[in-house]
Amino acid sequence: MSNLTVVRAKERMNAHIPYKILVNGEEKAELKPGEQASIEVNTKDKVRIIMTWSGSQEITLPTGHESYHIYAKGNLTYNVIGSAGAALFFLLILVANHFANAQVIKYSGAIFAIALMVLLLYMLTKGKWNWIKLHLEMR
């Protein structure tokens, strides 16, 4: 058996939501910002960290190491776009409505709003396992 240490970054993003450490689909520990946990694991175990509905990519632990160290932190791009995306969408609609007579602003604002919504939909569906970034070190 090997030892896995998971450290959650001290961050303000999603600070009220605990990260749950899953090993082969089974919850082993919870982390708040700045906390760490040590878990006994086997090689080839699959590790994922989740929040309420999203999380990280799944990592398969490579063979031949006595200990593993994972540093977990929120994906800044996803969190900023996810937080501000809906507000920005409605702001774009309001601006496009206000300048309804100016065709360039009207259509470019609408196209940008649609592109933003497509990005948000991707982040909430296909990209839902990219909200937490993991950095794996082996010793």
N, C-alpha and C positions, 0 to 999 in steps of 0.2 A: 504494500500500500504506500501511497505517496501523500504528501501534504499539499493542500491548496489553500493559499492565503488570498483573500479578495479584499481589496481596499476601495472604498467609495470616496471619490474626491469630495472635498469640502466645497460645495457649490450652492448657489441660491436657487438654481433651476430645479423645480420639482422637489424642493427640500421637504415638503410636507408629505411626500409619497415615498414609502420605503422601497428599496430595491430588494427583490426576493431572488436568492441564489437557487437555481435548479440544477441538480445533477441527475442526468438520465430521467428528467421529467419530475423528479421528486424534490420538493422544497426542503432545503437544508438550513438556511439562515435568512435573516432579514438585516438590511443595513440602512442606517440613516446617514446623512452627510457627515463625512469625516470618520466613520466607523470602519472597522475591519473584522473579518471572521476567518477562522481556520477550520478546514474541513478535511477529513480523510477521503481520498479518492483513489481510484485505480486508473491505470493507463487505458486509453481509448474511451474513458467516460466522456459523455457529452455535457457541456456546461453552458448554461444560458442564464442571463439575468433579466428579470422582467419587472415592470411597474404594473399598474392596474390593467392596462390593455395593450401595452407595447413593450419593447425591450431591446435586447441586443441580438446579434447574430449568434448562432450556436457554434461553440468551439469544441472540437474533439481533441482531448489531451494526447499529445504525442508520447510514444514509448521512450524508455531509457532515462527518465529523470526522477530524482528523489523528491523534488518540490517544484511547485508551480506558483507563480505570483500573478494575479490579475489586478490591474488598475482599471476601475470602471468610472466613467464620467458621462454626463449627458452630452448629446450631440448638439452643439451650439446652434448650428444652422437650422436644424429641425425645430429646436425650441423657440428660436426667434421667429422663424417663419410661421410656425404653428400658433404662436401666441399673437402675433401681429397680423397674420394673414387674413383672418376674417374681418378685422377692423379695416384693414387696408382695402379689402374688396368693396366694402360698403362705402368707404370714402371715395374710391374710384367711380362707383356708380353715381354718387352725389355730384362729383365734379363733372362727370360726363353729362349728367342731366342739366346742370347749371349752364354749361356751355353747349347746349343742344344745337344752337345755330352754327357754331364753329365745327364744321364737318370733320376736320383733322383731329381735333381734340376729342370729339364725340366718339369716333371710331377707334382711335388709338387707345383711349381709356377703356372702351368696351373690350377690345382685343386683349389688353393687358389684364383686365379683370378676369376674363375667361381663362387666360393662361395661368393666372394665379390660382384659380379654382381647380384647374386640372392638376397643378402641382400639389395643392392641399389634398386632393383626392388620392393622388399617388402616395403621399406621405401617410395617409390614414389607412391605406390598404396594403399595397405591395411593399411600401417602405416602412411598415410598422415595426419591423425588427432592426431598424437602424437608429432608433431614438437613444440608445445607450451605446457608447463606444467602449470596446474592451482592448486593453493592451496586455498581452501575455508574455511573461518572462519565464524561462525554465532554468533550473539550477541543478 
